[in-house]
Amino acid sequence: MSSAQDPFYIVKEEIQDSIDKLQATFHKLEQTPSETGERVHLTKELLTNCESIEWQVDELNKTITVAARNPAWYGLDEAELEKRRRWTNSAHNQVAAVRKAVEAGKAKNISLNGTPQGLMRLPNDRKNYYDTRDNDDDFIASESDRQMLLIKQQDEELDELSATVRVIGGVGLTIHEELVGQERIMDELSADMETASNRLDFVQNFKLKTISAMTHPTSPSRG
């Protein structure tokens, strides 16, 4: 069977084409500014495609294992089997390198932008407000007491306001975390569905090509 009719080489070309597109998308990601919707979209697309291609390479590698049990029946020899193994290993390494780079960039982006900012606290301590006041008897004690009481009341109001702000901020942060969690679940579900669809298409395509090659053989030996 010639390379043009061998299901392995037909699928190999398709996988290599997917790897080439994957690397092109990765180069596009490198040129995309951080903290943009497009970068987020490209990151998700790359990780999904990496998983899909890795699975396809693993499935293709299984066919090598099967053929190695009886190479003569498939018209193969050990040199050809080793050649196929080297290619699948190379393909796997290419995809793994892209995945590692994308995940590293994603982790870096999270570390830079994922830390919630602390809530600004309102000043609530005027303990020393009157420390430098002249203690002269000319200051009427009642007036001083009235001023201190007023400041104390203001401090208490500021403390309550500060506490309210912190509570509201905490609630807002909790809601944000829940929304992020829900978005992550939806993204994972979408990625799983896309991966499952890609795998189904790959298996069906591979089976059809295998059946076609076996139905129209040209020669048991390699061309």
C-alpha positions in Angstrom: 0.0 0.0 0.0 1.4 3.4 -1.0 1.8 6.3 1.4 -1.0 8.1 -0.4 -3.4 5.3 0.4 -2.1 4.3 3.8 -4.6 5.5 6.5 -1.7 6.4 8.8 -0.2 8.9 6.4 -3.6 10.3 5.5 -4.4 11.0 9.2 -0.9 12.1 9.8 -1.2 14.9 7.3 -4.4 16.1 8.8 -2.9 16.1 12.3 0.2 18.0 11.1 -2.1 20.5 9.5 -3.9 21.0 12.8 -0.5 21.4 14.6 0.5 24.1 12.0 -2.7 26.0 12.6 -2.2 25.6 16.4 1.2 27.1 16.2 -0.1 30.0 14.0 -2.8 30.7 16.6 -0.2 30.7 19.3 1.9 33.2 17.5 -1.2 35.4 17.2 -1.8 35.0 20.9 1.8 36.3 21.6 1.0 39.5 19.6 -2.3 40.1 21.4 -2.3 42.6 24.3 -3.0 41.2 27.7 -6.3 41.7 29.5 -8.3 41.7 26.3 -11.3 39.6 25.3 -9.5 38.4 22.2 -6.6 37.0 24.3 -9.0 35.2 26.6 -10.7 33.7 23.6 -7.5 32.6 21.9 -6.2 31.0 25.2 -9.4 28.9 25.5 -9.2 28.0 21.8 -5.6 26.9 22.1 -6.1 24.8 25.2 -9.1 23.0 23.7 -7.2 22.4 20.4 -4.2 21.1 22.3 -6.3 18.5 24.1 -8.0 17.5 20.8 -4.8 17.1 18.9 -3.1 15.2 21.8 -6.0 12.7 21.8 -5.7 12.2 18.0 -2.0 11.6 18.3 -2.6 9.1 21.0 -5.2 7.3 18.9 -2.8 7.2 15.9 -0.1 5.8 18.2 -2.4 3.0 19.2 -2.6 1.9 15.5 1.2 1.6 15.5 1.0 -0.7 18.6 -1.6 -2.8 16.8 0.5 -3.0 13.6 3.6 -3.9 15.5 2.0 -7.2 16.6 2.0 -8.5 13.0 3.9 -6.1 10.8 4.0 -8.4 7.8 0.2 -8.6 7.6 0.1 -4.8 7.2 3.1 -4.8 4.8 5.3 -3.0 7.3 8.8 -3.5 8.8 10.5 -2.4 12.0 12.1 0.6 10.3 8.7 1.9 9.1 7.2 1.3 12.6 10.0 3.2 14.2 9.6 6.1 11.7 5.9 6.3 12.7 6.8 6.3 16.4 9.2 9.1 15.9 6.6 11.2 14.2 3.9 10.7 16.8 6.5 11.5 19.6 7.5 14.7 17.7 3.9 15.7 17.2 3.1 15.2 20.9 6.1 17.3 21.9 5.1 20.1 19.6 1.6 20.3 21.1 2.9 19.9 24.6 5.2 22.9 24.1 2.3 25.1 23.0 0.2 23.9 25.9 2.9 24.6 28.4 3.5 28.1 27.0 -0.2 29.0 27.0 -0.8 27.7 30.5 2.3 29.6 31.8 0.9 32.8 30.2 -2.5 32.2 31.7 -1.1 31.6 35.2 1.0 34.8 34.9 -2.1 36.8 33.9 -4.1 35.4 36.8 -1.3 36.2 39.3 -1.1 39.8 38.0 -4.8 40.5 37.9 -6.5 38.0 40.2 -5.6 39.6 43.6 -8.6 41.6 44.9 -7.7 45.1 46.0 -8.1 45.9 49.6 -11.0 48.1 50.6 -9.9 51.6 51.6 -10.6 52.3 55.2 -12.0 55.6 56.3 -10.1 57.4 59.1 -11.6 56.5 62.5 -9.1 57.6 65.0 -8.9 61.2 66.2 -7.5 60.3 69.6 -4.9 62.9 69.4 -7.0 65.6 67.8 -6.7 67.8 70.8 -3.3 66.7 72.1 -1.7 70.0 71.0 -4.6 72.2 72.3 -3.7 74.8 74.8 -4.8 73.6 78.2 -5.3 77.2 79.3 -8.2 77.7 81.8 -9.5 80.3 79.4 -11.0 77.5 77.3 -14.4 76.8 78.7 -14.5 73.2 79.9 -18.1 72.8 78.7 -17.2 74.0 75.2 -14.2 71.6 75.1 -16.4 68.7 76.3 -19.0 69.6 73.6 -16.3 69.5 70.9 -14.9 66.2 72.1 -18.4 64.7 72.2 -19.1 65.9 68.6 -15.8 64.4 67.4 -16.6 61.2 69.2 -19.9 61.0 67.5 -18.3 61.6 64.1 -15.8 58.9 64.8 -18.6 56.4 65.7 -20.4 57.4 62.5 -17.3 56.9 60.4 -16.6 53.5 62.1 -20.1 52.4 61.2 -19.7 53.7 57.6 -16.4 51.9 57.3 -17.9 48.7 58.6 -20.7 49.0 56.1 -18.3 49.6 53.2 -16.3 46.5 54.2 -19.5 44.4 54.4 -20.7 45.6 51.0 -17.3 45.1 49.5 -17.2 41.5 50.9 -20.6 40.8 49.4 -19.5 42.2 46.1 -16.4 40.1 46.1 -18.4 36.9 47.0 -20.8 37.6 44.1 -17.8 38.2 41.8 -16.2 34.9 42.8 -19.5 33.0 42.2 -19.9 34.6 38.8 -16.3 33.7 37.9 -16.9 30.1 39.1 -20.1 29.8 37.0 -18.2 31.2 34.0 -15.4 28.7 34.5 -17.9 25.8 34.7 -19.6 27.0 31.4 -16.2 27.3 29.7 -15.2 23.8 30.8 -18.6 22.4 29.7 -18.2 24.1 26.3 -14.6 22.9 25.9 -15.7 19.3 26.8 -18.5 19.4 24.3 -16.1 20.7 21.6 -13.5 18.1 22.4 -16.1 15.3 22.3 -17.3 16.5 19.0 -13.8 16.7 17.6 -13.0 13.2 18.8 -16.2 11.8 17.2 -15.3 13.4 13.9 -11.8 12.1 14.1 -12.8 8.5 14.8 -15.5 8.5 12.1 -13.1 10.0 9.6 -10.3 7.5 10.5 -12.6 4.6 10.2 -13.9 5.7 6.8 -10.4 6.1 5.4 -9.3 2.8 6.8 -12.3 1.0 5.3 -11.7 2.8 2.0 -8.0 1.8 2.0 -8.8 -1.8 2.8 -11.5 -2.0 0.1 -9.3 -0.7 -2.6 -5.8 -2.1 -1.9 -3.2 -1.8 -4.6 -0.3 -3.9 -3.2 0.5 -5.6 0.0 4.0 -4.1 -0.1 4.9 -0.4 0.5 5.5 1.9 -2.4 
